[in-house]
Amino acid sequence: MQQIMLKQILQPDMSKAIVLRCMSEKTLKQVQCELKKEKFKDLIECKKFGKEESK
C-alpha cells in the first residue's frame, strides 16, 4: 500500500520526510480525496477517510 500511496502523491519537489509523514498519518483514500480538491476549506470533508485506529 505504501508504494501505491507514493505513486499517488510523490512530486519531484516533495521531500521524503513529507511523504513518509503523509503515509503514516493518512489513508490512500484520504490522499486521493485531497488531491482532487482545489480549495483548502474543501479538505475538511476528506478527513472522513482518515485513519480511525490512531484515536
C-alpha positions as a Markdown table, in Angstrom:
| # | Residue | x | y | z |
|---|---|---|---|---|
| 1 | Met | 0.0 | 0.0 | 0.0 |
| 2 | Gln | 2.9 | 2.4 | 0.7 |
| 3 | Gln | 4.1 | 2.0 | -2.8 |
| 4 | Ile | 0.7 | 2.9 | -4.2 |
| 5 | Met | 0.5 | 5.9 | -2.0 |
| 6 | Leu | 3.9 | 7.0 | -3.1 |
| 7 | Lys | 2.9 | 6.8 | -6.7 |
| 8 | Gln | -0.2 | 8.8 | -6.0 |
| 9 | Ile | 1.3 | 11.6 | -4.0 |
| 10 | Leu | 5.0 | 11.8 | -5.0 |
| 11 | Gln | 6.0 | 15.0 | -6.6 |
| 12 | Pro | 9.7 | 15.8 | -7.6 |
| 13 | Asp | 9.8 | 18.8 | -5.2 |
| 14 | Met | 8.4 | 16.9 | -2.2 |
| 15 | Ser | 10.9 | 15.8 | 0.4 |
| 16 | Lys | 10.9 | 12.2 | 1.6 |
| 17 | Ala | 10.1 | 13.3 | 5.1 |
| 18 | Ile | 6.8 | 14.9 | 3.9 |
| 19 | Val | 5.8 | 11.8 | 2.0 |
| 20 | Leu | 6.6 | 9.5 | 4.9 |
| 21 | Arg | 4.7 | 11.6 | 7.4 |
| 22 | Cys | 1.7 | 11.7 | 5.0 |
| 23 | Met | 1.8 | 7.9 | 4.6 |
| 24 | Ser | 1.9 | 7.3 | 8.4 |
| 25 | Glu | -1.0 | 9.7 | 9.1 |
| 26 | Lys | -3.3 | 9.4 | 6.2 |
| 27 | Thr | -5.0 | 6.7 | 4.2 |
| 28 | Leu | -4.7 | 6.4 | 0.4 |
| 29 | Lys | -8.4 | 7.3 | 0.0 |
| 30 | Gln | -7.8 | 10.5 | 2.1 |
| 31 | Val | -4.8 | 11.5 | 0.0 |
| 32 | Gln | -6.7 | 10.9 | -3.3 |
| 33 | Cys | -9.6 | 13.0 | -2.0 |
| 34 | Glu | -7.3 | 15.8 | -1.0 |
| 35 | Leu | -5.6 | 15.8 | -4.4 |
| 36 | Lys | -8.9 | 16.4 | -6.2 |
| 37 | Lys | -9.8 | 19.4 | -4.0 |
| 38 | Glu | -9.0 | 22.9 | -5.3 |
| 39 | Lys | -9.8 | 24.9 | -2.1 |
| 40 | Phe | -8.2 | 24.5 | 1.3 |
| 41 | Lys | -11.6 | 24.5 | 3.0 |
| 42 | Asp | -12.7 | 21.5 | 0.9 |
| 43 | Leu | -10.0 | 19.3 | 2.5 |
| 44 | Ile | -12.2 | 19.1 | 5.7 |
| 45 | Glu | -14.5 | 16.6 | 4.0 |
| 46 | Cys | -11.6 | 14.3 | 3.2 |
| 47 | Lys | -11.0 | 13.8 | 6.9 |
| 48 | Lys | -13.7 | 11.2 | 6.9 |
| 49 | Phe | -11.3 | 8.9 | 5.1 |
| 50 | Gly | -8.6 | 9.4 | 7.7 |
| 51 | Lys | -7.2 | 6.6 | 9.9 |
| 52 | Glu | -9.5 | 5.6 | 12.7 |
| 53 | Glu | -7.1 | 3.4 | 14.6 |
| 54 | Ser | -4.9 | 6.4 | 15.5 |
| 55 | Lys | -7.5 | 7.7 | 18.0 |
